[in-house]
């Protein structure tokens, strides 16, 4: 079984958490930044990891 960690992805524009992703323990060492559609901004924005 792989150990996965729930990670919150926060919109860089409105600072709201719009996505949750599962990261493996190995991937958790790196900060992730994804361009995703924010339902609050109604556009694609960079999403950053939030603790
Ligand atoms: Zn947003």
PDB file of the backbone (N, CA, C, O) and the ligand in Angstrom, with CONECT records:
HET     ZN  A 101       1
ATOM      1  N   UNK A   1       0.837  -1.206   0.000  1.00  0.00           N
ATOM      2  CA  UNK A   1       0.000   0.000   0.000  1.00  0.00           C
ATOM      3  C   UNK A   1       0.867   1.249   0.000  1.00  0.00           C
ATOM      4  O   UNK A   1       1.786   1.369   0.810  1.00  0.00           O
ATOM      5  N   UNK A   2       0.586   2.154  -0.880  1.00  0.00           N
ATOM      6  CA  UNK A   2       1.354   3.396  -0.917  1.00  0.00           C
ATOM      7  C   UNK A   2       0.739   4.413   0.041  1.00  0.00           C
ATOM      8  O   UNK A   2      -0.478   4.499   0.203  1.00  0.00           O
ATOM      9  N   UNK A   3       1.609   5.159   0.653  1.00  0.00           N
ATOM     10  CA  UNK A   3       1.139   6.174   1.586  1.00  0.00           C
ATOM     11  C   UNK A   3       0.873   7.463   0.834  1.00  0.00           C
ATOM     12  O   UNK A   3       1.770   8.072   0.250  1.00  0.00           O
ATOM     13  N   UNK A   4      -0.384   7.855   0.870  1.00  0.00           N
ATOM     14  CA  UNK A   4      -0.746   9.091   0.182  1.00  0.00           C
ATOM     15  C   UNK A   4      -1.270  10.110   1.175  1.00  0.00           C
ATOM     16  O   UNK A   4      -1.867   9.783   2.201  1.00  0.00           O
ATOM     17  N   UNK A   5      -1.024  11.326   0.828  1.00  0.00           N
ATOM     18  CA  UNK A   5      -1.339  12.423   1.730  1.00  0.00           C
ATOM     19  C   UNK A   5      -2.298  13.376   1.035  1.00  0.00           C
ATOM     20  O   UNK A   5      -2.092  13.746  -0.121  1.00  0.00           O
ATOM     21  N   UNK A   6      -3.344  13.769   1.744  1.00  0.00           N
ATOM     22  CA  UNK A   6      -4.302  14.710   1.180  1.00  0.00           C
ATOM     23  C   UNK A   6      -3.703  16.110   1.220  1.00  0.00           C
ATOM     24  O   UNK A   6      -3.277  16.587   2.271  1.00  0.00           O
ATOM     25  N   UNK A   7      -3.676  16.753   0.069  1.00  0.00           N
ATOM     26  CA  UNK A   7      -3.090  18.074  -0.055  1.00  0.00           C
ATOM     27  C   UNK A   7      -4.135  19.043  -0.577  1.00  0.00           C
ATOM     28  O   UNK A   7      -4.834  18.766  -1.552  1.00  0.00           O
ATOM     29  N   UNK A   8      -4.223  20.162   0.078  1.00  0.00           N
ATOM     30  CA  UNK A   8      -5.170  21.190  -0.360  1.00  0.00           C
ATOM     31  C   UNK A   8      -4.491  22.077  -1.391  1.00  0.00           C
ATOM     32  O   UNK A   8      -3.330  22.455  -1.238  1.00  0.00           O
ATOM     33  N   UNK A   9      -5.231  22.403  -2.443  1.00  0.00           N
ATOM     34  CA  UNK A   9      -4.706  23.295  -3.465  1.00  0.00           C
ATOM     35  C   UNK A   9      -5.467  24.619  -3.395  1.00  0.00           C
ATOM     36  O   UNK A   9      -6.684  24.671  -3.570  1.00  0.00           O
ATOM     37  N   UNK A  10      -4.713  25.678  -3.136  1.00  0.00           N
ATOM     38  CA  UNK A  10      -5.313  26.990  -2.917  1.00  0.00           C
ATOM     39  C   UNK A  10      -5.100  27.881  -4.135  1.00  0.00           C
ATOM     40  O   UNK A  10      -4.003  27.952  -4.689  1.00  0.00           O
ATOM     41  N   UNK A  11      -6.158  28.550  -4.534  1.00  0.00           N
ATOM     42  CA  UNK A  11      -6.090  29.487  -5.654  1.00  0.00           C
ATOM     43  C   UNK A  11      -5.202  30.670  -5.286  1.00  0.00           C
ATOM     44  O   UNK A  11      -5.360  31.260  -4.217  1.00  0.00           O
ATOM     45  N   UNK A  12      -4.273  31.015  -6.165  1.00  0.00           N
ATOM     46  CA  UNK A  12      -3.349  32.114  -5.894  1.00  0.00           C
ATOM     47  C   UNK A  12      -4.030  33.478  -5.997  1.00  0.00           C
ATOM     48  O   UNK A  12      -3.505  34.478  -5.507  1.00  0.00           O
ATOM     49  N   UNK A  13      -5.187  33.512  -6.629  1.00  0.00           N
ATOM     50  CA  UNK A  13      -5.897  34.788  -6.829  1.00  0.00           C
ATOM     51  C   UNK A  13      -6.846  35.081  -5.667  1.00  0.00           C
ATOM     52  O   UNK A  13      -6.743  36.126  -5.025  1.00  0.00           O
ATOM     53  N   UNK A  14      -7.765  34.162  -5.400  1.00  0.00           N
ATOM     54  CA  UNK A  14      -8.765  34.410  -4.360  1.00  0.00           C
ATOM     55  C   UNK A  14      -8.421  33.749  -3.030  1.00  0.00           C
ATOM     56  O   UNK A  14      -9.107  33.965  -2.031  1.00  0.00           O
ATOM     57  N   UNK A  15      -7.363  32.944  -3.017  1.00  0.00           N
ATOM     58  CA  UNK A  15      -6.866  32.276  -1.806  1.00  0.00           C
ATOM     59  C   UNK A  15      -7.844  31.244  -1.233  1.00  0.00           C
ATOM     60  O   UNK A  15      -7.728  30.841  -0.076  1.00  0.00           O
ATOM     61  N   UNK A  16      -8.784  30.834  -2.039  1.00  0.00           N
ATOM     62  CA  UNK A  16      -9.725  29.827  -1.568  1.00  0.00           C
ATOM     63  C   UNK A  16      -9.266  28.442  -2.006  1.00  0.00           C
ATOM     64  O   UNK A  16      -8.633  28.274  -3.049  1.00  0.00           O
ATOM     65  N   UNK A  17      -9.597  27.471  -1.190  1.00  0.00           N
ATOM     66  CA  UNK A  17      -9.208  26.099  -1.511  1.00  0.00           C
ATOM     67  C   UNK A  17     -10.263  25.490  -2.423  1.00  0.00           C
ATOM     68  O   UNK A  17     -11.414  25.288  -2.034  1.00  0.00           O
ATOM     69  N   UNK A  18      -9.841  25.207  -3.630  1.00  0.00           N
ATOM     70  CA  UNK A  18     -10.778  24.695  -4.625  1.00  0.00           C
ATOM     71  C   UNK A  18     -10.582  23.237  -4.959  1.00  0.00           C
ATOM     72  O   UNK A  18     -11.478  22.585  -5.495  1.00  0.00           O
ATOM     73  N   UNK A  19      -9.397  22.723  -4.638  1.00  0.00           N
ATOM     74  CA  UNK A  19      -9.091  21.349  -5.026  1.00  0.00           C
ATOM     75  C   UNK A  19      -8.377  20.602  -3.908  1.00  0.00           C
ATOM     76  O   UNK A  19      -7.632  21.171  -3.110  1.00  0.00           O
ATOM     77  N   UNK A  20      -8.638  19.321  -3.893  1.00  0.00           N
ATOM     78  CA  UNK A  20      -7.886  18.437  -3.022  1.00  0.00           C
ATOM     79  C   UNK A  20      -7.234  17.379  -3.896  1.00  0.00           C
ATOM     80  O   UNK A  20      -7.879  16.812  -4.778  1.00  0.00           O
ATOM     81  N   UNK A  21      -5.994  17.120  -3.658  1.00  0.00           N
ATOM     82  CA  UNK A  21      -5.308  16.071  -4.406  1.00  0.00           C
ATOM     83  C   UNK A  21      -4.613  15.123  -3.441  1.00  0.00           C
ATOM     84  O   UNK A  21      -4.340  15.466  -2.290  1.00  0.00           O
ATOM     85  N   UNK A  22      -4.339  13.948  -3.925  1.00  0.00           N
ATOM     86  CA  UNK A  22      -3.563  12.993  -3.145  1.00  0.00           C
ATOM     87  C   UNK A  22      -2.153  12.937  -3.701  1.00  0.00           C
ATOM     88  O   UNK A  22      -1.940  12.703  -4.891  1.00  0.00           O
ATOM     89  N   UNK A  23      -1.198  13.157  -2.814  1.00  0.00           N
ATOM     90  CA  UNK A  23       0.199  13.084  -3.222  1.00  0.00           C
ATOM     91  C   UNK A  23       0.871  11.940  -2.492  1.00  0.00           C
ATOM     92  O   UNK A  23       0.581  11.663  -1.328  1.00  0.00           O
ATOM     93  N   UNK A  24       1.762  11.292  -3.190  1.00  0.00           N
ATOM     94  CA  UNK A  24       2.543  10.243  -2.544  1.00  0.00           C
ATOM     95  C   UNK A  24       3.567  10.886  -1.608  1.00  0.00           C
ATOM     96  O   UNK A  24       3.863  12.075  -1.725  1.00  0.00           O
ATOM     97  N   UNK A  25       4.087  10.117  -0.707  1.00  0.00           N
ATOM     98  CA  UNK A  25       5.051  10.632   0.256  1.00  0.00           C
ATOM     99  C   UNK A  25       6.274  11.227  -0.453  1.00  0.00           C
ATOM    100  O   UNK A  25       6.821  12.241  -0.020  1.00  0.00           O
ATOM    101  N   UNK A  26       6.684  10.594  -1.525  1.00  0.00           N
ATOM    102  CA  UNK A  26       7.846  11.058  -2.287  1.00  0.00           C
ATOM    103  C   UNK A  26       7.546  12.405  -2.957  1.00  0.00           C
ATOM    104  O   UNK A  26       8.376  13.313  -2.945  1.00  0.00           O
ATOM    105  N   UNK A  27       6.348  12.519  -3.539  1.00  0.00           N
ATOM    106  CA  UNK A  27       5.963  13.740  -4.248  1.00  0.00           C
ATOM    107  C   UNK A  27       5.718  14.894  -3.289  1.00  0.00           C
ATOM    108  O   UNK A  27       5.820  16.058  -3.676  1.00  0.00           O
ATOM    109  N   UNK A  28       5.394  14.577  -2.038  1.00  0.00           N
ATOM    110  CA  UNK A  28       5.069  15.606  -1.052  1.00  0.00           C
ATOM    111  C   UNK A  28       6.267  16.490  -0.715  1.00  0.00           C
ATOM    112  O   UNK A  28       6.102  17.575  -0.157  1.00  0.00           O
ATOM    113  N   UNK A  29       7.468  16.029  -1.051  1.00  0.00           N
ATOM    114  CA  UNK A  29       8.668  16.815  -0.777  1.00  0.00           C
ATOM    115  C   UNK A  29       8.742  18.057  -1.658  1.00  0.00           C
ATOM    116  O   UNK A  29       9.327  19.073  -1.283  1.00  0.00           O
ATOM    117  N   UNK A  30       8.140  17.952  -2.825  1.00  0.00           N
ATOM    118  CA  UNK A  30       8.169  19.068  -3.766  1.00  0.00           C
ATOM    119  C   UNK A  30       6.872  19.867  -3.686  1.00  0.00           C
ATOM    120  O   UNK A  30       5.777  19.325  -3.537  1.00  0.00           O
ATOM    121  N   UNK A  31       7.049  21.165  -3.789  1.00  0.00           N
ATOM    122  CA  UNK A  31       5.875  22.038  -3.831  1.00  0.00           C
ATOM    123  C   UNK A  31       5.275  21.979  -5.228  1.00  0.00           C
ATOM    124  O   UNK A  31       5.960  22.075  -6.246  1.00  0.00           O
ATOM    125  N   UNK A  32       3.988  21.820  -5.218  1.00  0.00           N
ATOM    126  CA  UNK A  32       3.295  21.652  -6.479  1.00  0.00           C
ATOM    127  C   UNK A  32       2.543  22.935  -6.831  1.00  0.00           C
ATOM    128  O   UNK A  32       1.978  23.605  -5.967  1.00  0.00           O
ATOM    129  N   UNK A  33       2.555  23.253  -8.111  1.00  0.00           N
ATOM    130  CA  UNK A  33       1.754  24.378  -8.573  1.00  0.00           C
ATOM    131  C   UNK A  33       1.035  23.956  -9.839  1.00  0.00           C
ATOM    132  O   UNK A  33       1.657  23.514 -10.805  1.00  0.00           O
ATOM    133  N   UNK A  34      -0.271  24.096  -9.823  1.00  0.00           N
ATOM    134  CA  UNK A  34      -1.074  23.642 -10.952  1.00  0.00           C
ATOM    135  C   UNK A  34      -1.946  24.771 -11.470  1.00  0.00           C
ATOM    136  O   UNK A  34      -2.451  25.594 -10.707  1.00  0.00           O
ATOM    137  N   UNK A  35      -2.106  24.790 -12.768  1.00  0.00           N
ATOM    138  CA  UNK A  35      -3.036  25.736 -13.360  1.00  0.00           C
ATOM    139  C   UNK A  35      -4.385  25.043 -13.493  1.00  0.00           C
ATOM    140  O   UNK A  35      -4.564  24.132 -14.302  1.00  0.00           O
ATOM    141  N   UNK A  36      -5.320  25.499 -12.680  1.00  0.00           N
ATOM    142  CA  UNK A  36      -6.630  24.833 -12.663  1.00  0.00           C
ATOM    143  C   UNK A  36      -7.743  25.855 -12.736  1.00  0.00           C
ATOM    144  O   UNK A  36      -7.557  27.042 -12.467  1.00  0.00           O
ATOM    145  N   UNK A  37      -8.905  25.351 -13.108  1.00  0.00           N
ATOM    146  CA  UNK A  37     -10.069  26.223 -13.161  1.00  0.00           C
ATOM    147  C   UNK A  37     -10.583  26.481 -11.755  1.00  0.00           C
ATOM    148  O   UNK A  37     -10.923  25.547 -11.028  1.00  0.00           O
ATOM    149  N   UNK A  38     -10.636  27.752 -11.376  1.00  0.00           N
ATOM    150  CA  UNK A  38     -11.158  28.122 -10.067  1.00  0.00           C
ATOM    151  C   UNK A  38     -12.630  28.458 -10.203  1.00  0.00           C
ATOM    152  O   UNK A  38     -13.010  29.318 -10.997  1.00  0.00           O
ATOM    153  N   UNK A  39     -13.454  27.777  -9.426  1.00  0.00           N
ATOM    154  CA  UNK A  39     -14.902  28.009  -9.513  1.00  0.00           C
ATOM    155  C   UNK A  39     -15.296  29.343  -8.874  1.00  0.00           C
ATOM    156  O   UNK A  39     -16.369  29.881  -9.146  1.00  0.00           O
ATOM    157  N   UNK A  40     -14.409  29.868  -8.018  1.00  0.00           N
ATOM    158  CA  UNK A  40     -14.687  31.154  -7.377  1.00  0.00           C
ATOM    159  C   UNK A  40     -14.318  32.310  -8.302  1.00  0.00           C
ATOM    160  O   UNK A  40     -15.046  33.299  -8.388  1.00  0.00           O
ATOM    161  N   UNK A  41     -13.187  32.185  -8.993  1.00  0.00           N
ATOM    162  CA  UNK A  41     -12.739  33.209  -9.944  1.00  0.00           C
ATOM    163  C   UNK A  41     -13.384  33.014 -11.315  1.00  0.00           C
ATOM    164  O   UNK A  41     -13.424  33.936 -12.130  1.00  0.00           O
ATOM    165  N   UNK A  42     -13.877  31.826 -11.556  1.00  0.00           N
ATOM    166  CA  UNK A  42     -14.463  31.445 -12.841  1.00  0.00           C
ATOM    167  C   UNK A  42     -13.470  31.576 -13.989  1.00  0.00           C
ATOM    168  O   UNK A  42     -13.835  31.961 -15.100  1.00  0.00           O
ATOM    169  N   UNK A  43     -12.241  31.258 -13.714  1.00  0.00           N
ATOM    170  CA  UNK A  43     -11.215  31.230 -14.741  1.00  0.00           C
ATOM    171  C   UNK A  43     -10.072  30.340 -14.285  1.00  0.00           C
ATOM    172  O   UNK A  43     -10.032  29.902 -13.136  1.00  0.00           O
ATOM    173  N   UNK A  44      -9.140  30.077 -15.198  1.00  0.00           N
ATOM    174  CA  UNK A  44      -7.973  29.293 -14.825  1.00  0.00           C
ATOM    175  C   UNK A  44      -6.979  30.165 -14.076  1.00  0.00           C
ATOM    176  O   UNK A  44      -6.614  31.251 -14.525  1.00  0.00           O
ATOM    177  N   UNK A  45      -6.555  29.668 -12.934  1.00  0.00           N
ATOM    178  CA  UNK A  45      -5.602  30.401 -12.111  1.00  0.00           C
ATOM    179  C   UNK A  45      -4.553  29.427 -11.594  1.00  0.00           C
ATOM    180  O   UNK A  45      -4.796  28.221 -11.566  1.00  0.00           O
ATOM    181  N   UNK A  46      -3.394  29.927 -11.185  1.00  0.00           N
ATOM    182  CA  UNK A  46      -2.425  29.032 -10.543  1.00  0.00           C
ATOM    183  C   UNK A  46      -2.934  28.608  -9.171  1.00  0.00           C
ATOM    184  O   UNK A  46      -3.440  29.426  -8.403  1.00  0.00           O
ATOM    185  N   UNK A  47      -2.795  27.341  -8.881  1.00  0.00           N
ATOM    186  CA  UNK A  47      -3.173  26.822  -7.569  1.00  0.00           C
ATOM    187  C   UNK A  47      -1.920  26.309  -6.876  1.00  0.00           C
ATOM    188  O   UNK A  47      -1.131  25.553  -7.441  1.00  0.00           O
ATOM    189  N   UNK A  48      -1.767  26.743  -5.644  1.00  0.00           N
ATOM    190  CA  UNK A  48      -0.594  26.327  -4.887  1.00  0.00           C
ATOM    191  C   UNK A  48      -0.987  25.478  -3.703  1.00  0.00           C
ATOM    192  O   UNK A  48      -2.121  25.525  -3.226  1.00  0.00           O
ATOM    193  N   UNK A  49      -0.039  24.707  -3.243  1.00  0.00           N
ATOM    194  CA  UNK A  49      -0.272  23.851  -2.086  1.00  0.00           C
ATOM    195  C   UNK A  49      -0.519  24.676  -0.840  1.00  0.00           C
ATOM    196  O   UNK A  49       0.120  25.704  -0.615  1.00  0.00           O
ATOM    197  N   UNK A  50      -1.443  24.214  -0.051  1.00  0.00           N
ATOM    198  CA  UNK A  50      -1.717  24.858   1.218  1.00  0.00           C
ATOM    199  C   UNK A  50      -1.604  23.839   2.331  1.00  0.00           C
ATOM    200  O   UNK A  50      -1.979  22.679   2.160  1.00  0.00           O
ATOM    201  N   UNK A  51      -1.088  24.269   3.471  1.00  0.00           N
ATOM    202  CA  UNK A  51      -0.920  23.328   4.575  1.00  0.00           C
ATOM    203  C   UNK A  51      -2.204  23.214   5.391  1.00  0.00           C
ATOM    204  O   UNK A  51      -2.251  22.464   6.365  1.00  0.00           O
TER     205      UNK A  51
HETATM  206 ZN    ZN A 101      -9.817  31.696  -7.314  1.00  0.00          ZN
END
